[in-house]
Amino acid sequence: MKVQFTETVLRDANQSLIATRLPIDKFEGILGTMDQAGYYSVECWGGATFDSCLRFLGEDPWERLRRIRKAMPNTKLQMLLRGQNLLGYKHYPDDVVRKFVERSVANGINIIRIFDALNDMRNIEVAVDETIKRGAIASGAISYTTSPVHTLANFVEVGKTMKKMGCETICIKDMAGVMGPKEAYDLVSALKDSVGLPVILHTHCTTGLAFMTCLKAVEAGVDVLDTATSAFSGGTSQPATETLAYALNQLGYEIPLDTAVLKKVNDFFKPVFAEFVKNGTLKTKVLATDTDALNYKVPGGMLSNLISQLEMQNALDRLDEVLLETPKVRADLGYPPLVTPMSQMVGVQATSNVLNGRYVNVSKEVKAYLRGEYGKAPGKVNEELKKQVLGDEEPITCRFADTLEPLFEKTKKELAGVAKSDEDVLSYIAFPQVAEKFFAARKEKEEKQVKYTIEKVED
């Protein structure tokens, strides 16, 4: 039996450990080598990379993707898409979703892993449809969590719905690393038996379960594992690529990876990792095994962001209180899986509850969630909280995107003279204020370059 690997160092591994602060100039030099490793795919885009490029790294995320594509012609490039949320934190109209998928594929993406934070399948159908139309692989991702309302039968039904939509693969997305080996074996077996599509497992080392969970998933017939080159593995990241490849090869599985290339990749990233440790970007807490996460279900990226938020408010000493409050908020909201954007919503609300008092301040995102703008809650929402926030307002029960007016062409006209491409328009729609600052900085840089060139010519 063959087991394939998706390498995550360019996206989720660094998102989980260093809050997605990995600029392209820190890894572009190894891409040609990575292209020879034999990965099933390299996850390099989507998730928080888009926001981070514009907001913190001063990079155009689209140009970043094109440069990766050019350097890795032989490897399938993969991105993570939040369904109707795209890469932002709210729902966008269908014309924007379709255009974003179209441009993502045109700029080099081969596989789009598409999920909805609530497993509300109405919220991924447009993205899946457009991905298929553009000739890319649509991989439906089940947001895995444990709660009184999340059952094996429920997850299998989600997988069946994804198959009907046209997804070519099903990914189990265990963002908090709370899936145990038995749960992995049972769910992979059920999906293989009842859905019949290739199954991918994405988990994290946060709770210390990941290697055992991956092994049992392989025994159940999983087709692809998400792993990270060992320098960026462990803690809140994924299990190590080299370690799992070694162990599975020893157990007799066919592993189509070049171990010599894997070593070169890891040797490259070792000093990169060390640099982030030295400058303080990487917090040692994200490297520790945290079994408390089995209770509060906090994924790696959420944990690193919580730490950053509390540090900015000089309240890092209250992290344990926030973590204890998190499952309480989650229960009040009907047990949403803690994945973006729900993880941010729940984390921010839990932080506010600890620092300001329970629900003294309710974020606009939580209000929108209770209104139904993000889809159907998996379980029953706290009615008192709902009443406090909505009053007599009737919640939305239809697919929220059906209430939204087309936005792309309108925004494109408004940005005439500012946006240079459809990609710029999409960046603005996703993150308006951040994109405006990026466009202004880009223009200033270009003007300086022109001035410098003219002066050189005159000299």
SULRAWO-V418516 format. One record per backbone hydrogen bond with DSSP energy under -0.5 kcal/mol. NH is the residue of the N-H (numbers start at 0). CO is the residue of the C=O. If there is no record, write none. Layout:
# SULRAWO-V418516
nh,co
NH,CO
NH,CO
This chain:
# SULRAWO-V418516
nh,co
2,253
3,222
5,224
6,4
6,40
7,226
10,7
12,7
13,7
14,10
15,11
16,12
17,13
18,14
19,13
20,17
22,20
25,22
26,23
27,23
29,26
30,26
30,27
33,29
34,30
35,32
36,33
39,4
40,4
41,75
42,6
43,41
43,77
44,77
46,79
48,45
51,47
52,48
53,49
54,50
55,51
56,51
57,52
58,52
60,58
63,59
64,60
65,61
66,62
67,63
68,64
69,65
70,66
71,67
74,71
77,41
78,110
79,44
80,78
80,112
81,85
82,80
83,122
84,81
85,82
87,84
91,83
95,92
96,92
97,93
98,94
99,95
100,96
101,97
102,98
103,99
104,100
105,101
106,102
107,104
108,103
109,76
110,76
111,136
112,78
112,110
113,111
113,138
114,80
115,140
118,115
120,118
122,119
123,120
124,120
127,123
128,124
129,125
130,126
131,127
132,128
133,129
134,131
135,130
136,109
137,135
138,111
138,136
139,137
139,168
140,113
141,139
141,170
142,140
143,141
143,172
146,149
149,146
150,148
154,150
155,151
156,152
157,153
158,154
159,155
160,156
161,157
162,158
163,159
164,160
165,161
165,162
166,161
167,137
168,137
169,197
170,139
171,199
172,141
172,170
173,171
173,201
174,172
176,173
179,177
183,179
184,180
185,181
186,182
187,183
188,184
189,185
190,186
191,187
192,188
193,189
194,190
195,190
197,167
199,169
200,223
201,171
201,199
202,200
204,236
207,204
212,208
213,209
214,210
215,211
216,212
217,213
218,214
219,215
220,217
221,216
222,198
223,198
224,3
225,200
226,5
226,224
227,238
231,228
232,229
233,237
235,285
236,233
240,227
243,239
244,240
245,241
246,242
247,243
248,244
249,245
250,246
251,248
252,247
253,0
254,252
255,253
256,254
257,36
258,256
261,257
262,258
263,259
264,260
265,261
266,262
267,263
268,264
269,265
270,266
271,267
272,268
273,269
274,270
275,271
276,272
277,273
278,274
279,276
280,275
281,275
282,16
282,280
285,282
286,283
287,283
287,284
289,205
290,288
292,289
293,290
294,291
295,291
296,292
298,296
299,174
302,298
303,299
304,300
305,301
306,302
307,303
308,304
309,305
310,306
311,307
312,308
313,310
314,309
317,314
318,315
321,317
322,318
323,319
324,320
325,321
326,322
328,324
329,325
330,326
331,327
332,328
333,330
334,329
335,329
336,116
338,336
341,338
342,338
344,340
345,341
346,342
347,343
348,344
349,345
350,346
351,347
352,348
353,349
354,350
355,351
356,351
356,352
359,356
360,356
362,360
366,362
367,363
368,364
369,365
370,366
371,367
371,368
372,367
374,371
378,333
381,331
385,381
386,382
387,383
388,384
389,385
390,386
392,389
395,370
401,398
402,399
403,400
410,406
411,407
412,408
413,409
414,410
415,412
417,414
418,414
424,420
425,421
426,422
427,423
428,424
429,425
430,426
434,430
435,431
436,432
437,433
438,434
439,435
440,436
441,437
442,438
443,439
444,440
445,441
446,442
447,443
448,444
449,445
450,446
451,447
452,448
453,449
454,450
455,451
456,452
457,453
458,454
